[in-house]
């Protein structure tokens, strides 16, 4: 497998992202909702988007494995060399429910536990944030580069929280530790878009302790190809199948961010 093949995968990821995004836009005013868990929702739009994404991928790669949030297979493939497409058909479901304009389709082609090609598609703005290993990260035709921030005190951060947060949650302790050290912290409700915006230089750091592979697989590659740093929350190598992560625009911001996260 080489850079040309990864670029071909990225092209299919973009096509699939658009197919899923079109279904989200079509159903935006007529969706049906159910609850997977407490404050954890799924809509018929999630299901329709995932079906469209999977069909698009299978048309090009019928023998590749498919893993989606709205499915039963959520672990690494038995054969680590196989390509598995890791898909969140609607990242930001609660935003979508409330007509809050911040959600995306997230798609990554993963091989040997590494994202090799990726697309985060923002259907509201028809923006493709995409990457292929060794070929850079892009928003449509514009090459992406992380910001130049070197210190936490110069940084705008973003974070993710799980659907339910206990009063003694380490997530809240992290927020309290960090909000005094940076310029501001945002919680937007879409991990995929957070990571895309970090790759685009719009935010400087991001962390999540309770997150899933389909939320971050595409965004991790975007950040790496845009020159950023990704690790697990304590600074060790990132593990896609554990998914929890800390990401930053620079080694300096990343070091400070990790040092302030609760152990």
C-alpha positions in Angstrom: 0.0 0.0 0.0 1.3 3.4 -0.9 0.4 7.1 -0.9 -1.4 6.8 -4.2 -3.6 4.1 -2.8 -4.3 6.1 0.4 -5.3 9.1 -1.8 -7.7 6.8 -3.7 -9.2 5.8 -0.3 -9.6 9.5 0.6 -11.4 10.2 -2.6 -13.9 7.4 -1.8 -14.2 8.7 1.8 -15.2 12.1 0.3 -17.8 10.6 -1.9 -19.2 8.6 1.0 -19.2 11.6 3.2 -21.3 13.5 0.7 -23.7 10.6 0.3 -24.2 10.5 4.1 -24.5 14.2 4.4 -27.1 14.4 1.8 -29.3 12.0 3.8 -28.8 14.1 6.9 -29.9 17.3 5.1 -32.9 15.6 3.6 -34.1 14.3 7.0 -33.2 17.4 9.0 -36.8 18.6 9.4 -38.5 15.2 9.6 -36.3 12.8 11.7 -37.5 10.3 14.3 -35.5 9.9 17.5 -35.0 7.1 20.1 -32.7 6.9 23.1 -29.8 4.4 23.2 -29.0 5.3 26.8 -29.5 8.1 29.1 -29.1 11.3 27.1 -27.6 9.2 24.3 -29.8 9.6 21.2 -30.0 8.0 17.7 -32.3 9.1 14.9 -33.4 7.6 11.6 -31.1 10.1 10.0 -28.1 8.4 11.7 -29.3 5.1 10.3 -30.0 6.5 6.8 -26.6 8.3 6.7 -24.7 5.2 7.7 -26.5 3.1 5.1 -25.6 5.6 2.4 -22.0 5.7 3.5 -21.6 2.0 3.6 -23.2 1.5 0.2 -20.8 4.1 -1.4 -17.8 2.4 0.2 -18.9 -1.1 -0.8 -19.4 0.0 -4.4 -15.7 0.7 -4.6 -14.3 -1.8 -2.1 -16.7 -4.7 -1.6 -14.3 -6.7 0.4 -13.3 -4.0 2.9 -14.6 -4.3 6.5 -17.2 -1.7 7.7 -17.6 -0.5 11.3 -20.2 2.1 12.1 -21.5 3.7 15.3 -25.0 2.3 14.5 -23.8 -1.3 14.3 -22.8 -4.3 16.2 -19.0 -4.5 15.4 -17.1 -2.1 17.5 -13.6 -3.7 18.0 -10.5 -4.0 15.9 -10.5 -6.5 13.1 -9.1 -10.0 13.6 -6.7 -9.4 10.7 -4.8 -6.3 11.6 -3.7 -5.9 7.9 -7.2 -5.6 6.6 -8.7 -2.2 5.8 -11.7 -1.4 8.0 -13.8 1.8 7.4 -14.6 3.4 10.8 -17.7 5.6 10.4 -19.7 8.0 12.5 -22.7 8.8 10.2 -23.8 11.7 12.4 -21.3 13.1 14.8 -23.2 15.6 16.9 -26.6 13.9 17.1 -27.8 16.1 20.0 -26.9 19.2 18.0 -28.8 17.8 15.0 -31.9 17.2 17.2 -31.9 20.8 18.3 -31.1 22.4 14.9 -27.8 23.6 16.4 -25.6 24.0 13.2 -22.6 21.9 14.2 -22.5 18.3 13.1 -20.6 16.1 10.6 -20.1 12.8 8.9 -16.8 11.2 9.9 -15.1 8.5 7.9 -11.7 6.9 8.1 -10.0 4.0 6.3 -7.9 2.2 9.0 -5.2 -0.4 8.4 -2.9 -1.8 11.1 -4.8 0.3 13.6 -3.8 3.5 11.9 -6.1 5.8 10.0 -4.7 5.9 6.4 -7.3 8.1 4.7 -10.1 10.3 6.2 -12.9 12.7 5.6 -14.9 14.8 8.0 -17.8 16.2 5.9 -19.7 19.3 7.1 -22.9 19.2 5.1 -24.2 22.5 6.3 -21.3 24.3 4.6 -20.5 21.6 2.0 -16.9 21.5 3.4 -14.7 18.4 3.1 -11.9 18.1 5.6 -9.9 15.3 4.3 -6.5 13.6 4.4 -4.4 10.8 3.1 -1.3 9.5 4.8 1.7 11.2 3.4 -0.4 13.6 1.3 -1.3 16.3 3.8 -4.6 17.5 5.2 -7.1 19.7 3.3 -10.3 21.6 3.5 -11.7 21.2 0.0 -8.7 22.3 -2.1 -7.0 24.4 0.6 -4.1 22.7 2.4 -4.4 22.8 6.2 -1.8 23.7 8.8 -2.3 23.7 12.5 -1.9 27.0 14.3 1.4 28.4 15.5 0.6 28.6 19.2 3.4 27.3 21.4 2.0 28.0 24.9 -1.2 27.0 26.6 -1.8 30.6 27.7 -2.1 31.6 24.0 -4.5 28.7 23.2 -8.2 28.2 22.6 -9.1 24.7 23.6 -12.0 22.4 23.0 -13.2 19.3 24.9 -15.7 16.5 24.8 -17.9 15.2 27.6 -19.8 11.9 27.7 -23.6 11.9 27.5 -23.8 11.9 31.3 -21.3 13.6 33.6 -21.0 12.9 37.3 -20.3 15.8 39.7 -16.9 14.3 40.6 -16.1 13.4 37.0 -12.4 13.7 36.0 -13.7 15.5 32.9 -15.0 18.3 35.0 -11.8 18.4 37.1 -9.8 18.7 33.8 -12.0 21.6 32.8 -11.4 23.4 36.1 -7.6 22.7 35.9 -7.3 24.0 32.3 -9.8 26.9 32.1 -7.5 29.0 34.3 -4.5 28.2 32.1 -5.7 28.9 28.6 -7.7 31.7 26.8 -11.0 29.8 26.7 -12.5 26.3 26.4 -15.3 25.3 24.0 -17.6 22.3 24.2 -19.2 22.1 20.7 -20.8 18.7 20.7 -19.0 17.2 17.7 -15.6 15.6 18.3 -15.0 15.2 14.6 -15.5 18.9 13.9 -13.3 19.8 16.9 -10.5 17.8 15.4 -11.1 19.2 11.9 -10.9 22.7 13.2 -7.7 22.0 15.2 -6.2 20.7 11.9 -7.4 24.0 10.2 -5.7 26.2 12.9 -8.9 27.5 14.4 -8.4 25.9 17.8 -5.1 24.9 19.4 -5.9 21.9 21.6 -8.5 19.3 22.4 -8.9 16.4 24.8 -11.5 13.6 25.4 -11.5 10.9 28.0 -14.6 9.0 27.1 -14.8 8.8 23.3 -15.2 6.2 20.6 -13.0 5.2 17.7 -15.6 6.4 15.1 -15.7 9.9 16.8 -11.9 10.5 16.3 -10.5 8.2 13.7 -10.8 10.7 10.8 -9.8 13.7 12.9 -6.6 12.1 14.2 -5.2 11.7 10.7 -6.3 15.3 9.8 -4.2 16.6 12.7 -1.2 14.5 12.1 -1.1 15.4 8.4 -1.6 19.1 9.3 1.5 19.0 11.6 -0.2 18.5 15.0 0.5 16.2 17.9 -1.8 13.4 19.1 -1.4 11.1 22.1 -3.5 9.4 24.8 -4.6 11.7 27.7 -1.3 11.0 29.6 1.0 11.6 26.7 1.6 8.0 25.7 1.1 6.8 22.1 -2.5 7.1 20.8 -4.4 3.8 20.6 -7.4 4.1 18.2 -9.3 1.2 19.8 -9.1 2.9 23.2 -9.7 6.3 21.4 -9.3 8.6 24.4 -6.9 11.3 23.3 -5.1 14.6 23.7 -4.4 16.6 20.6 -2.6 19.9 20.1 -1.1 22.2 17.5 2.4 22.0 18.8 4.6 20.0 21.1 4.7 22.9 23.6 0.9 23.2 23.9 0.6 19.4 24.0 3.1 19.1 26.9 1.3 21.7 28.9 -2.1 20.3 28.1 -1.1 16.8 29.2 0.5 18.1 32.4 -2.7 19.7 33.5 -5.0 16.8 32.9 -6.0 14.9 36.1 -4.3 11.5 36.6 
